[in-house]
Amino acid sequence: MVRVGLTTERLTQAGAELADEVGFDQVTVSALARRFDVKVASLYSHLKNSQDLKTRIALFALEELADRVAAALAGRAGKDALAAFADAYRDYAREHPGRYAAAQLRLDPKTAAASAGVRHAQMTRAILRGYDLTEPDQTHAVRMLGSVFHGYVSLEMGGGFSHTAVDPQESWPWIVDSLDALLRSWTTPRPSGATPPDAAGRAAHRRI
């Protein structure tokens, strides 16, 4: 018998809250059933299994985070947009650690293509257009920003910066400033071992 008031949306929201409380890895259909004081079987009319629940939480978190980032970016450009983008991700991760972990869940290609993950990529590229990067540098930059922000947030939440006197809050704007300076001054590096253009020109001249 289906418990009155339980819906897939309500269970997903509750699962997201549970993830923040106990960790995303600990979220299961059984844990969710205990939260609602119902039998596990009563949830299977809404959820296939624990993996289905986790996927739904991941999609929920991606959508929620994308909405927050979009609001933070509104009317901003350049360094202001980069800083707002970075702050939105970091703040969300610190406020909702379980949901942030869920947003990192690897989705199958079809599910990922229909998720808010696409919006995240689009917003990142919109910021980078202000730095006049062309491909493949723009894609490299997307990956760099994601790696830096996720790496910093993960280390910070894991206590990785708790053994030094410098407050992590001081390092954060330093990192954003450094990324902004790097992107503004970016020139496509020459492949390792390639001949500099002027040297190539001189060599060609000698052959004429």
PASEBA-1860 file (N, C-alpha, C; in nm, 3 decimals):
! residues 208
1> MVRVGLTT> 0.085/-0.119/0.000/0.000/0.000/0.000/0.089/0.124/0.000 ~ 0.064/0.218/-0.089/0.146/0.338/-0.101/0.113/0.436/0.010 ~ 0.214/0.481/0.077/0.196/0.578/0.186/0.146/0.710/0.129 ~ 0.037/0.762/0.185/-0.021/0.887/0.138/0.079/1.001/0.160 ~ 0.097/1.085/0.058/0.187/1.200/0.070/0.327/1.175/0.020 ~ 0.362/1.048/0.000/0.495/1.019/-0.052/0.494/1.026/-0.204 ~ 0.586/1.103/-0.258/0.602/1.114/-0.403/0.750/1.100/-0.435 ~ 0.781/1.077/-0.560/0.921/1.066/-0.600/0.996/1.195/-0.570
9> ERLTQAGA> 0.930/1.309/-0.595/0.992/1.439/-0.571/1.020/1.459/-0.422 ~ 0.923/1.424/-0.338/0.942/1.440/-0.193/1.053/1.348/-0.142 ~ 1.058/1.228/-0.194/1.161/1.134/-0.152/1.299/1.180/-0.198 ~ 1.307/1.238/-0.318/1.434/1.290/-0.367/1.483/1.405/-0.281 ~ 1.392/1.495/-0.246/1.428/1.608/-0.158/1.476/1.557/-0.023 ~ 1.403/1.462/0.032/1.442/1.405/0.161/1.576/1.332/0.150 ~ 1.598/1.266/0.038/1.726/1.199/0.016/1.841/1.298/0.010 ~ 1.817/1.415/-0.051/1.919/1.519/-0.058/1.951/1.572/0.082
17> ELADEVGF> 1.848/1.590/0.163/1.868/1.636/0.301/1.945/1.530/0.381 ~ 1.910/1.405/0.359/1.979/1.296/0.428/2.126/1.291/0.388 ~ 2.153/1.314/0.261/2.292/1.314/0.213/2.374/1.420/0.284 ~ 2.316/1.538/0.307/2.386/1.644/0.379/2.413/1.605/0.523 ~ 2.325/1.526/0.580/2.336/1.489/0.721/2.433/1.374/0.745 ~ 2.425/1.272/0.662/2.504/1.150/0.689/2.608/1.119/0.582 ~ 2.607/1.194/0.472/2.699/1.167/0.363/2.629/1.096/0.248 ~ 2.662/1.135/0.128/2.595/1.080/0.010/2.613/0.929/-0.001
25> DQVTVSAL> 2.728/0.878/0.037/2.755/0.735/0.027/2.662/0.652/0.117 ~ 2.609/0.715/0.222/2.527/0.642/0.317/2.378/0.645/0.282 ~ 2.343/0.712/0.175/2.202/0.723/0.136/2.157/0.596/0.065 ~ 2.053/0.533/0.118/1.994/0.413/0.059/1.843/0.422/0.073 ~ 1.773/0.336/0.000/1.628/0.331/0.013/1.591/0.291/0.156 ~ 1.666/0.202/0.215/1.639/0.158/0.352/1.652/0.274/0.450 ~ 1.757/0.355/0.435/1.777/0.470/0.523/1.665/0.571/0.506 ~ 1.619/0.587/0.383/1.510/0.680/0.356/1.379/0.629/0.415
33> ARRFDVKV> 1.357/0.499/0.410/1.237/0.441/0.468/1.235/0.464/0.618 ~ 1.348/0.450/0.682/1.355/0.474/0.826/1.324/0.620/0.858 ~ 1.365/0.709/0.771/1.339/0.852/0.793/1.190/0.880/0.793 ~ 1.115/0.810/0.709/0.971/0.830/0.701/0.892/0.730/0.787 ~ 0.967/0.643/0.855/0.905/0.541/0.940/0.805/0.456/0.861 ~ 0.851/0.411/0.745/0.769/0.324/0.661/0.853/0.202/0.623 ~ 0.787/0.100/0.570/0.858/-0.017/0.523/0.926/0.012/0.389 ~ 1.039/-0.050/0.370/1.117/-0.028/0.247/1.031/-0.055/0.123
41> ASLYSHLK> 0.949/-0.160/0.130/0.868/-0.199/0.014/0.775/-0.087/-0.030 ~ 0.734/-0.001/0.064/0.640/0.105/0.029/0.703/0.213/-0.059 ~ 0.837/0.216/-0.066/0.905/0.318/-0.146/0.933/0.271/-0.288 ~ 0.920/0.141/-0.312/0.955/0.089/-0.443/0.853/0.121/-0.552 ~ 0.741/0.180/-0.515/0.649/0.227/-0.618/0.694/0.363/-0.671 ~ 0.791/0.425/-0.601/0.844/0.556/-0.641/0.989/0.547/-0.687 ~ 1.064/0.452/-0.633/1.206/0.439/-0.662/1.238/0.295/-0.701 ~ 1.325/0.279/-0.798/1.362/0.144/-0.841/1.452/0.076/-0.739
49> NSQDLKTR> 1.553/0.150/-0.692/1.650/0.097/-0.598/1.734/0.213/-0.546 ~ 1.837/0.181/-0.468/1.920/0.286/-0.410/1.997/0.364/-0.516 ~ 2.039/0.296/-0.624/2.110/0.366/-0.731/2.018/0.465/-0.801 ~ 1.894/0.430/-0.820/1.797/0.521/-0.878/1.779/0.643/-0.789 ~ 1.773/0.619/-0.658/1.761/0.729/-0.563/1.881/0.822/-0.572 ~ 2.000/0.764/-0.576/2.120/0.846/-0.582/2.128/0.926/-0.713 ~ 2.085/0.865/-0.821/2.084/0.937/-0.949/1.989/1.055/-0.943 ~ 1.873/1.034/-0.884/1.775/1.143/-0.871/1.828/1.255/-0.783
57> IALFALEE> 1.898/1.219/-0.676/1.958/1.321/-0.590/2.065/1.398/-0.666 ~ 2.144/1.327/-0.746/2.248/1.392/-0.826/2.187/1.493/-0.923 ~ 2.080/1.454/-0.991/2.013/1.544/-1.085/1.952/1.663/-1.013 ~ 1.895/1.638/-0.896/1.838/1.745/-0.813/1.947/1.844/-0.774 ~ 2.062/1.793/-0.729/2.171/1.879/-0.686/2.228/1.960/-0.802 ~ 2.244/1.897/-0.918/2.294/1.969/-1.035/2.202/2.084/-1.074 ~ 2.072/2.058/-1.069/1.974/2.162/-1.103/1.978/2.275/-1.000 ~ 1.980/2.238/-0.874/1.982/2.338/-0.767/2.107/2.424/-0.774
65> LADRVAAA> 2.221/2.360/-0.796/2.347/2.433/-0.805/2.350/2.522/-0.929 ~ 2.299/2.473/-1.041/2.296/2.553/-1.164/2.211/2.678/-1.144 ~ 2.099/2.664/-1.076/2.014/2.780/-1.049/2.086/2.883/-0.963 ~ 2.160/2.833/-0.864/2.233/2.924/-0.775/2.343/2.997/-0.851 ~ 2.416/2.924/-0.933/2.525/2.985/-1.010/2.470/3.087/-1.109 ~ 2.359/3.052/-1.176/2.299/3.144/-1.273/2.258/3.275/-1.205 ~ 2.201/3.265/-1.086/2.161/3.385/-1.013/2.284/3.468/-0.974 ~ 2.392/3.402/-0.936/2.513/3.473/-0.897/2.578/3.543/-1.016
73> LAGRAGKD> 2.566/3.485/-1.135/2.631/3.540/-1.254/2.552/3.653/-1.319 ~ 2.426/3.666/-1.286/2.340/3.765/-1.353/2.401/3.905/-1.349 ~ 2.421/3.963/-1.468/2.472/4.099/-1.478/2.622/4.114/-1.457 ~ 2.694/4.004/-1.445/2.838/4.010/-1.419/2.917/3.965/-1.541 ~ 3.040/4.011/-1.549/3.128/3.971/-1.660/3.272/3.976/-1.612 ~ 3.361/3.914/-1.691/3.503/3.919/-1.659/3.536/3.859/-1.524 ~ 3.626/3.926/-1.452/3.670/3.876/-1.323/3.555/3.867/-1.223 ~ 3.463/3.963/-1.227/3.348/3.959/-1.135/3.267/3.832/-1.156
81> ALAAFADA> 3.250/3.793/-1.281/3.175/3.671/-1.311/3.253/3.548/-1.264 ~ 3.383/3.547/-1.287/3.466/3.435/-1.244/3.459/3.417/-1.093 ~ 3.469/3.528/-1.019/3.464/3.522/-0.873/3.327/3.478/-0.823 ~ 3.221/3.530/-0.887/3.086/3.491/-0.846/3.061/3.343/-0.872 ~ 3.110/3.297/-0.984/3.099/3.156/-1.021/3.170/3.068/-0.918 ~ 3.293/3.105/-0.886/3.371/3.028/-0.789/3.306/3.029/-0.651 ~ 3.261/3.145/-0.607/3.200/3.157/-0.475/3.071/3.075/-0.465 ~ 2.993/3.075/-0.571/2.867/3.000/-0.570/2.893/2.851/-0.551
89> YRDYAREH> 2.992/2.798/-0.619/3.025/2.657/-0.606/3.075/2.626/-0.465 ~ 3.166/2.709/-0.418/3.225/2.684/-0.285/3.119/2.695/-0.176 ~ 3.035/2.797/-0.184/2.932/2.815/-0.082/2.833/2.699/-0.082 ~ 2.796/2.653/-0.200/2.703/2.541/-0.209/2.764/2.416/-0.148 ~ 2.891/2.391/-0.178/2.958/2.272/-0.125/2.966/2.276/0.026 ~ 2.991/2.393/0.082/3.004/2.404/0.228/2.868/2.396/0.296 ~ 2.766/2.448/0.231/2.631/2.443/0.290/2.566/2.306/0.272 ~ 2.594/2.242/0.160/2.530/2.114/0.127/2.635/2.011/0.084
97> PGRYAAAQ> 2.717/1.963/0.175/2.825/1.871/0.137/2.777/1.742/0.072 ~ 2.664/1.690/0.121/2.611/1.566/0.062/2.559/1.588/-0.078 ~ 2.491/1.697/-0.100/2.439/1.728/-0.233/2.553/1.758/-0.330 ~ 2.656/1.827/-0.279/2.771/1.856/-0.365/2.837/1.726/-0.409 ~ 2.850/1.633/-0.316/2.907/1.502/-0.350/2.818/1.432/-0.452 ~ 2.688/1.446/-0.438/2.595/1.383/-0.532/2.613/1.441/-0.672 ~ 2.640/1.571/-0.679/2.657/1.636/-0.810/2.779/1.584/-0.885 ~ 2.868/1.514/-0.815/2.987/1.457/-0.880/2.962/1.315/-0.930
105> LRLDPKTA> 2.843/1.261/-0.903/2.813/1.124/-0.943/2.824/1.108/-1.095 ~ 2.889/1.003/-1.138/2.902/0.980/-1.282/2.770/0.927/-1.336 ~ 2.717/0.996/-1.434/2.590/0.959/-1.495/2.614/0.894/-1.631 ~ 2.520/0.811/-1.674/2.534/0.755/-1.807/2.515/0.867/-1.910 ~ 2.570/0.853/-2.029/2.570/0.961/-2.128/2.432/1.022/-2.155 ~ 2.329/0.939/-2.167/2.195/0.990/-2.197/2.141/1.074/-2.082 ~ 2.158/1.025/-1.960/2.111/1.099/-1.843/2.189/1.229/-1.826 ~ 2.320/1.223/-1.847/2.403/1.341/-1.833/2.365/1.449/-1.935
113> AASAGVRH> 2.336/1.406/-2.057/2.301/1.501/-2.162/2.171/1.575/-2.134 ~ 2.082/1.511/-2.056/1.954/1.572/-2.024/1.955/1.641/-1.889 ~ 2.070/1.644/-1.823/2.080/1.700/-1.689/2.123/1.846/-1.692 ~ 2.121/1.908/-1.573/2.166/2.047/-1.561/2.317/2.058/-1.572 ~ 2.386/1.944/-1.583/2.530/1.949/-1.605/2.563/2.026/-1.732 ~ 2.474/2.019/-1.830/2.494/2.093/-1.955/2.493/2.243/-1.928 ~ 2.405/2.287/-1.839/2.399/2.430/-1.803/2.528/2.474/-1.736 ~ 2.585/2.388/-1.653/2.711/2.421/-1.585/2.820/2.446/-1.689
121> AQMTRAIL> 2.830/2.359/-1.787/2.931/2.374/-1.891/2.907/2.502/-1.971 ~ 2.781/2.529/-2.002/2.747/2.649/-2.079/2.783/2.776/-2.003 ~ 2.756/2.777/-1.873/2.788/2.896/-1.792/2.939/2.915/-1.781 ~ 3.012/2.806/-1.768/3.158/2.816/-1.761/3.213/2.874/-1.892 ~ 3.162/2.826/-2.003/3.209/2.877/-2.133/3.167/3.022/-2.154 ~ 3.052/3.061/-2.101/3.008/3.200/-2.114/3.106/3.293/-2.043 ~ 3.155/3.250/-1.926/3.254/3.329/-1.854/3.384/3.338/-1.934 ~ 3.426/3.226/-1.989/3.553/3.222/-2.062/3.550/3.299/-2.192
129> RGYDLTEP> 3.432/3.321/-2.248/3.425/3.402/-2.371/3.475/3.543/-2.345 ~ 3.464/3.588/-2.220/3.515/3.720/-2.186/3.666/3.727/-2.186 ~ 3.732/3.612/-2.193/3.878/3.607/-2.196/3.932/3.579/-2.336 ~ 3.842/3.573/-2.433/3.880/3.560/-2.574/3.966/3.437/-2.600 ~ 3.923/3.323/-2.545/3.994/3.197/-2.569/3.929/3.123/-2.685 ~ 4.010/3.065/-2.768/3.959/2.983/-2.878/3.984/2.836/-2.846 ~ 3.923/2.748/-2.922/3.944/2.604/-2.902/4.080/2.561/-2.957 ~ 4.148/2.467/-2.894/4.099/2.388/-2.780/4.127/2.451/-2.644
137> DQTHAVRM> 4.184/2.575/-2.644/4.219/2.637/-2.517/4.098/2.657/-2.427 ~ 3.983/2.687/-2.486/3.864/2.709/-2.404/3.826/2.582/-2.327 ~ 3.832/2.468/-2.395/3.802/2.342/-2.328/3.905/2.312/-2.220 ~ 4.031/2.339/-2.248/4.135/2.320/-2.146/4.104/2.407/-2.024 ~ 4.059/2.529/-2.048/4.031/2.622/-1.939/3.909/2.577/-1.857 ~ 3.809/2.523/-1.926/3.692/2.469/-1.855/3.737/2.361/-1.757 ~ 3.822/2.273/-1.804/3.871/2.163/-1.720/3.960/2.215/-1.607 ~ 4.038/2.318/-1.636/4.124/2.375/-1.533/4.042/2.436/-1.420
145> LGSVFHGY> 3.943/2.515/-1.455/3.860/2.578/-1.352/3.789/2.473/-1.268 ~ 3.732/2.373/-1.335/3.663/2.269/-1.261/3.757/2.196/-1.167 ~ 3.877/2.168/-1.214/3.974/2.096/-1.132/4.019/2.179/-1.012 ~ 4.046/2.306/-1.034/4.092/2.393/-0.926/3.984/2.412/-0.821 ~ 3.863/2.447/-0.864/3.756/2.473/-0.769/3.717/2.347/-0.692 ~ 3.699/2.237/-0.764/3.661/2.112/-0.697/3.773/2.064/-0.605 ~ 3.896/2.075/-0.652/4.008/2.031/-0.569/4.019/2.112/-0.441 ~ 4.006/2.243/-0.452/4.017/2.329/-0.334/3.905/2.300/-0.235
153> VSLEMGGG> 3.783/2.294/-0.287/3.667/2.270/-0.201/3.679/2.134/-0.131 ~ 3.720/2.033/-0.204/3.732/1.898/-0.146/3.838/1.894/-0.036 ~ 3.953/1.958/-0.061/4.058/1.962/0.039/4.015/2.043/0.162 ~ 3.947/2.153/0.137/3.902/2.238/0.248/3.802/2.164/0.336 ~ 3.703/2.099/0.274/3.602/2.029/0.352/3.660/1.907/0.423 ~ 3.768/1.852/0.366/3.832/1.736/0.428/3.933/1.772/0.535 ~ 3.945/1.902/0.565/4.038/1.946/0.668/4.182/1.957/0.622 ~ 4.202/1.958/0.491/4.337/1.961/0.437/4.413/2.090/0.462
161> FSHTAVDP> 4.342/2.198/0.496/4.409/2.326/0.519/4.408/2.367/0.666 ~ 4.377/2.274/0.752/4.359/2.307/0.895/4.490/2.308/0.974 ~ 4.602/2.276/0.910/4.728/2.265/0.983/4.824/2.380/0.955 ~ 4.776/2.485/0.888/4.860/2.601/0.861/4.793/2.726/0.915 ~ 4.875/2.828/0.940/4.823/2.949/1.003/4.740/3.036/0.908 ~ 4.766/3.025/0.779/4.695/3.108/0.683/4.551/3.059/0.667 ~ 4.455/3.148/0.687/4.314/3.113/0.676/4.281/3.076/0.531 ~ 4.211/2.962/0.509/4.172/2.925/0.373/4.092/3.035/0.302
169> QESWPWIV> 4.024/3.117/0.381/3.946/3.226/0.322/4.037/3.328/0.255 ~ 4.162/3.340/0.301/4.257/3.432/0.240/4.311/3.375/0.109 ~ 4.327/3.244/0.104/4.381/3.182/-0.017/4.281/3.184/-0.132 ~ 4.152/3.177/-0.101/4.050/3.167/-0.205/4.054/3.285/-0.303 ~ 4.046/3.411/-0.258/4.053/3.521/-0.355/4.188/3.529/-0.424 ~ 4.294/3.485/-0.357/4.427/3.481/-0.420/4.425/3.387/-0.540 ~ 4.360/3.274/-0.524/4.350/3.176/-0.633/4.265/3.231/-0.747 ~ 4.152/3.293/-0.713/4.066/3.350/-0.817/4.140/3.460/-0.892
177> DSLDALLR> 4.213/3.546/-0.821/4.290/3.653/-0.885/4.396/3.593/-0.978 ~ 4.460/3.485/-0.934/4.564/3.422/-1.014/4.506/3.360/-1.141 ~ 4.389/3.297/-1.129/4.324/3.240/-1.246/4.285/3.350/-1.345 ~ 4.233/3.459/-1.292/4.195/3.572/-1.378/4.316/3.625/-1.454 ~ 4.428/3.643/-1.383/4.550/3.694/-1.447/4.601/3.596/-1.553 ~ 4.595/3.468/-1.521/4.640/3.367/-1.617/4.555/3.370/-1.744 ~ 4.424/3.375/-1.727/4.334/3.373/-1.842/4.346/3.500/-1.926 ~ 4.371/3.613/-1.861/4.383/3.739/-1.935/4.512/3.744/-2.018
185> SWTTPRPS> 4.615/3.678/-1.969/4.744/3.686/-2.038/4.772/3.561/-2.121 ~ 4.670/3.476/-2.138/4.694/3.346/-2.201/4.736/3.358/-2.347 ~ 4.839/3.283/-2.382/4.877/3.264/-2.521/4.895/3.114/-2.539 ~ 4.853/3.062/-2.653/4.863/2.918/-2.677/5.008/2.875/-2.676 ~ 5.046/2.785/-2.585/5.186/2.741/-2.579/5.225/2.660/-2.702 ~ 5.351/2.672/-2.741/5.403/2.597/-2.854/5.427/2.453/-2.809 ~ 5.391/2.353/-2.888/5.416/2.214/-2.851/5.562/2.191/-2.818 ~ 5.588/2.105/-2.722/5.725/2.074/-2.681/5.808/2.028/-2.801
193> GATPPDAA> 5.923/2.092/-2.820/6.012/2.052/-2.928/5.985/2.123/-3.059 ~ 5.877/2.204/-3.064/5.844/2.272/-3.190/5.944/2.384/-3.216 ~ 5.968/2.414/-3.342/6.061/2.520/-3.379/5.991/2.655/-3.368 ~ 6.051/2.753/-3.298/5.990/2.886/-3.290/5.965/2.943/-3.428 ~ 5.857/3.021/-3.445/5.823/3.075/-3.577/5.938/3.152/-3.642 ~ 6.011/3.235/-3.563/6.118/3.314/-3.624/6.233/3.225/-3.671 ~ 6.262/3.119/-3.593/6.368/3.025/-3.631/6.328/2.949/-3.757 ~ 6.201/2.912/-3.765/6.153/2.841/-3.884/6.166/2.930/-4.007
201> GRAAHRRI> 6.137/3.058/-3.988/6.146/3.151/-4.099/6.289/3.166/-4.148 ~ 6.384/3.173/-4.053/6.524/3.187/-4.091/6.574/3.062/-4.165 ~ 6.528/2.945/-4.117/6.570/2.819/-4.181/6.518/2.814/-4.324 ~ 6.394/2.858/-4.344/6.335/2.857/-4.478/6.410/2.953/-4.569 ~ 6.450/3.067/-4.510/6.522/3.168/-4.590/6.655/3.112/-4.640 ~ 6.721/3.033/-4.551/6.851/2.977/-4.589/6.839/2.875/-4.701 ~ 6.720/2.813/-4.711/6.703/2.710/-4.814/6.669/2.770/-4.951 ~ 6.630/2.897/-4.953/6.593/2.961/-5.078/6.716/2.993/-5.162
END
